[in-house]
Amino acid sequence: MKYSYSKSDNKDNKKDPLAIFKKVKRQRYTIDKDVPVYDDSCMKEYIDLPYIDWIREGVMPFACKRFNIGYSYDRKRIVIPERKWDGDDNEYIGISGRTTVPNYEMFDIPKFFKLSKTYPKGINVYGLNENYQTIQEAGYAVVLEAQKSVLKRYSRKDGTAVAIGNCELTEEQVRILISLNVEIVVALDEGIDINHIRQECDKFYPIRKVSYIYDRWDLIKKGSKDSPADMPNKVYNFLLKHRVLYDESERRKLRDWQERQVKN
């Protein structure tokens, strides 16, 4: 599963074979790739137990077991370890804890809290370690925002989903997904502007076939910020089937919008 890339030191006028990769916009921060990798011992203080409310939401115990989801009674948090995308089953880049305290905002409790010393999400793609083989067989990867969305899809026997942790791909995440040599399906949460979605798609175009899920039928409740993965399987599959191919026509729409933003 591992891949590599390198810069060319040739300073003549020859065409840079990696120029197409350099089109990806550099983020505002620098990613340190030499970060610690944890093993299974990082989970020893947590209970191997699925959270009941997640089960009610559709995250099945077998999915929790596959992704090694645990629970911390002391912290009242669901424990979510993130496996290194190209590592072994016992290699993790970090652990986060999702609070289970009701009305946590009122008490200034963060929804997510880093439980490991380091957790550089930007250099990894959640769920790719577990779903790599299925993605290769299916020929596409659905890029979602939240880790729980990946668990919901896995609970429905769908191993094509991965998560990036927010609505914007880092340069390293783009490179990782490009290395898969499959179609990239961008499926961000409800409420994300269509031109932002196009910008994310443009990071892959034309290196890889890329498409996006956009709810033109109001199947996802407006203002809910729900993920397509939160929808019933029938709705999700409909949205996936009718995904929009990002092509030159879509790119022109993005460029026109960008030009209008500059003028304004």
C-alpha positions as CSV (number, residue, x, y, z in Angstrom):
1,M,0.0,0.0,0.0
2,K,2.9,2.4,0.5
3,Y,3.9,5.0,-2.0
4,S,6.5,7.6,-2.4
5,Y,7.2,10.7,-4.4
6,S,10.3,13.0,-4.7
7,K,11.4,16.3,-6.1
8,S,13.6,16.6,-9.2
9,D,16.8,18.5,-8.8
10,N,17.1,19.0,-12.5
11,K,17.2,22.8,-13.1
12,D,17.2,22.8,-16.9
13,N,14.1,23.6,-19.0
14,K,12.9,20.1,-19.1
15,K,9.3,19.5,-18.2
16,D,8.9,18.6,-14.5
17,P,7.2,15.2,-14.3
18,L,5.7,16.1,-11.0
19,A,4.4,19.5,-12.1
20,I,0.8,18.2,-12.1
21,F,1.1,17.3,-8.4
22,K,2.3,20.8,-7.6
23,K,-1.0,22.3,-8.6
24,V,-2.3,21.4,-5.2
25,K,-2.5,24.5,-3.1
26,R,-0.2,24.5,-0.2
27,Q,-1.8,24.7,3.2
28,R,-1.1,27.5,5.8
29,Y,0.7,25.1,8.0
30,T,3.6,22.6,7.6
31,I,3.1,18.9,8.2
32,D,5.8,17.0,10.0
33,K,5.8,13.5,8.7
34,D,8.3,12.3,11.3
35,V,5.6,11.8,14.0
36,P,5.3,9.0,16.5
37,V,3.3,5.9,15.6
38,Y,1.5,4.2,18.5
39,D,0.7,0.5,18.9
40,D,-2.2,-1.3,20.6
41,S,-0.9,-0.4,24.0
42,C,-2.2,3.1,23.6
43,M,-5.7,1.7,24.0
44,K,-5.1,-0.4,27.1
45,E,-6.6,2.1,29.6
46,Y,-9.9,2.3,27.6
47,I,-12.9,-0.1,27.6
48,D,-13.5,-2.2,24.5
49,L,-17.2,-1.2,24.4
50,P,-19.4,0.4,21.8
51,Y,-21.4,3.4,22.9
52,I,-25.2,2.7,23.0
53,D,-26.3,6.0,21.4
54,W,-24.0,5.3,18.5
55,I,-25.6,1.9,18.1
56,R,-29.0,3.7,18.0
57,E,-27.7,6.0,15.3
58,G,-26.6,3.0,13.2
59,V,-23.0,2.4,14.2
60,M,-23.0,-1.4,14.7
61,P,-20.8,-3.2,17.2
62,F,-19.0,-5.1,14.5
63,A,-17.9,-1.8,12.9
64,C,-16.7,-0.5,16.3
65,K,-14.7,-3.7,16.7
66,R,-13.1,-3.4,13.3
67,F,-12.1,0.2,13.9
68,N,-11.2,-0.5,17.6
69,I,-13.6,2.0,19.0
70,G,-13.6,2.2,22.8
71,Y,-15.0,4.1,25.7
72,S,-13.5,6.1,28.6
73,Y,-15.7,6.2,31.7
74,D,-13.3,8.7,33.4
75,R,-13.5,11.2,30.6
76,K,-17.0,10.3,29.4
77,R,-15.7,10.1,25.9
78,I,-16.0,7.7,23.0
79,V,-12.4,6.7,22.1
80,I,-11.6,6.8,18.4
81,P,-8.1,5.6,17.4
82,E,-6.9,6.4,13.9
83,R,-4.8,3.8,12.1
84,K,-2.0,4.9,9.9
85,W,-3.3,4.6,6.4
86,D,-0.4,2.5,5.1
87,G,0.5,0.8,8.3
88,D,-0.4,-2.4,10.1
89,D,-3.5,-3.0,12.2
90,N,-1.6,-2.1,15.3
91,E,-0.2,1.2,14.0
92,Y,-2.0,4.4,15.0
93,I,-1.2,8.1,14.3
94,G,-3.3,9.2,17.3
95,I,-6.5,8.9,19.4
96,S,-9.3,11.4,19.8
97,G,-12.2,11.3,22.3
98,R,-15.7,12.4,21.5
99,T,-17.7,13.7,24.5
100,T,-20.9,12.0,25.5
101,V,-21.9,14.7,28.0
102,P,-25.3,16.2,27.0
103,N,-25.3,20.0,26.3
104,Y,-21.5,20.0,26.4
105,E,-21.4,23.4,24.8
106,M,-23.0,25.0,27.9
107,F,-20.2,23.7,30.0
108,D,-17.4,24.7,27.6
109,I,-16.6,21.1,27.1
110,P,-14.9,20.4,23.7
111,K,-16.7,18.0,21.4
112,F,-13.4,16.3,20.5
113,F,-10.3,16.1,22.6
114,K,-6.9,14.7,21.7
115,L,-6.2,11.7,23.9
116,S,-2.7,11.0,22.5
117,K,0.4,13.3,22.8
118,T,0.4,13.8,19.0
119,Y,-2.4,13.4,16.5
120,P,-1.6,15.0,13.0
121,K,-4.8,14.3,11.2
122,G,-3.6,16.2,8.2
123,I,-1.2,13.5,7.1
124,N,-3.7,10.7,7.2
125,V,-7.0,9.5,5.8
126,Y,-9.3,7.9,8.4
127,G,-10.7,4.5,7.3
128,L,-8.3,3.9,4.5
129,N,-6.3,1.3,6.4
130,E,-9.5,-0.7,7.0
131,N,-11.2,-0.1,3.7
132,Y,-8.3,-0.1,1.3
133,Q,-9.0,-3.5,-0.3
134,T,-12.7,-2.8,-0.8
135,I,-11.9,0.6,-2.3
136,Q,-9.6,-1.0,-4.8
137,E,-12.2,-3.6,-5.8
138,A,-15.0,-1.0,-6.1
139,G,-12.8,1.4,-8.1
140,Y,-13.8,4.5,-6.0
141,A,-13.4,6.1,-2.6
142,V,-16.1,8.3,-1.0
143,V,-14.4,11.2,0.9
144,L,-16.6,12.2,3.9
145,E,-15.8,14.6,6.7
146,A,-16.4,12.7,10.0
147,Q,-15.0,9.5,11.3
148,K,-18.5,8.5,12.5
149,S,-19.7,8.7,8.9
150,V,-17.2,6.1,7.9
151,L,-18.4,3.8,10.7
152,K,-22.0,4.3,9.6
153,R,-21.2,3.2,6.0
154,Y,-19.2,0.3,7.3
155,S,-22.1,-0.7,9.4
156,R,-24.2,-0.9,6.2
157,K,-21.6,-3.3,4.7
158,D,-20.1,-0.4,2.6
159,G,-16.3,-0.3,2.8
160,T,-15.7,2.5,0.3
161,A,-15.8,5.5,2.7
162,V,-12.9,7.5,4.2
163,A,-12.9,10.7,6.3
164,I,-10.6,13.7,6.3
165,G,-11.7,15.3,9.6
166,N,-13.1,18.5,8.1
167,C,-14.3,20.0,4.8
168,E,-10.9,20.8,3.4
169,L,-8.3,18.3,2.1
170,T,-4.7,18.9,3.1
171,E,-2.0,18.5,0.4
172,E,-0.8,15.2,1.9
173,Q,-4.4,13.8,2.0
174,V,-4.7,14.7,-1.7
175,R,-1.5,12.9,-2.5
176,I,-2.6,9.8,-0.5
177,L,-5.9,9.6,-2.3
178,I,-4.3,10.2,-5.7
179,S,-2.0,7.2,-5.0
180,L,-5.0,4.9,-4.8
181,N,-5.6,5.2,-8.6
182,V,-9.4,5.1,-8.2
183,E,-12.2,7.6,-8.7
184,I,-12.5,10.1,-5.9
185,V,-16.1,11.0,-4.8
186,V,-16.2,14.1,-2.6
187,A,-19.2,13.9,-0.2
188,L,-19.1,16.8,2.2
189,D,-21.8,17.7,4.8
190,E,-25.0,19.5,4.1
191,G,-24.6,23.3,3.9
192,I,-21.1,23.4,2.3
193,D,-21.2,25.8,-0.7
194,I,-21.0,24.1,-4.1
195,N,-18.0,26.1,-5.2
196,H,-16.1,25.0,-2.1
197,I,-16.9,21.5,-3.1
198,R,-15.7,22.2,-6.7
199,Q,-12.4,23.6,-5.2
200,E,-11.8,20.4,-3.4
201,C,-12.5,18.4,-6.6
202,D,-10.1,20.6,-8.5
203,K,-7.3,19.4,-6.3
204,F,-7.6,16.0,-8.1
205,Y,-8.5,17.1,-11.6
206,P,-7.3,16.0,-14.1
207,I,-5.0,13.6,-12.4
208,R,-7.8,11.3,-11.3
209,K,-11.5,10.9,-12.2
210,V,-13.3,12.9,-9.5
211,S,-16.9,13.5,-8.8
212,Y,-19.0,15.0,-6.0
213,I,-22.3,14.3,-4.2
214,Y,-24.6,17.3,-4.1
215,D,-28.2,17.1,-2.8
216,R,-30.3,18.8,-5.5
217,W,-33.5,17.2,-4.3
218,D,-33.5,18.4,-0.7
219,L,-33.3,14.8,0.6
220,I,-31.0,16.0,3.4
221,K,-32.7,18.5,5.8
222,K,-31.6,22.0,5.1
223,G,-29.5,23.5,8.0
224,S,-28.9,20.1,9.5
225,K,-25.2,19.9,8.5
226,D,-25.8,16.1,8.1
227,S,-23.5,14.0,6.1
228,P,-24.8,12.0,3.2
229,A,-23.7,9.0,5.3
230,D,-26.4,10.0,7.9
231,M,-29.1,9.2,5.4
232,P,-30.9,5.9,5.0
233,N,-29.1,3.5,2.7
234,K,-31.6,4.1,-0.1
235,V,-31.1,7.8,0.0
236,Y,-27.3,7.5,0.2
237,N,-27.2,5.1,-2.8
238,F,-29.4,7.5,-4.8
239,L,-27.1,10.4,-4.1
240,L,-24.1,8.3,-5.0
241,K,-25.6,7.1,-8.2
242,H,-26.5,10.7,-9.3
243,R,-23.1,12.2,-8.3
244,V,-21.8,15.0,-10.5
245,L,-18.7,14.3,-12.6
246,Y,-16.2,17.1,-12.2
247,D,-15.1,17.9,-15.7
248,E,-14.1,20.9,-17.8
249,S,-17.6,22.3,-17.6
250,E,-17.6,22.1,-13.8
251,R,-14.1,23.7,-13.8
252,R,-15.3,26.6,-15.9
253,K,-18.1,27.2,-13.4
254,L,-15.5,27.3,-10.6
255,R,-13.2,29.6,-12.5
256,D,-16.2,32.0,-13.3
257,W,-17.1,32.1,-9.6
258,Q,-13.5,32.7,-8.6
259,E,-13.2,35.6,-11.1
260,R,-16.4,37.1,-9.6
261,Q,-15.0,36.9,-6.1
262,V,-11.8,38.8,-7.2
263,K,-13.9,41.5,-8.8
264,N,-16.1,41.9,-5.7
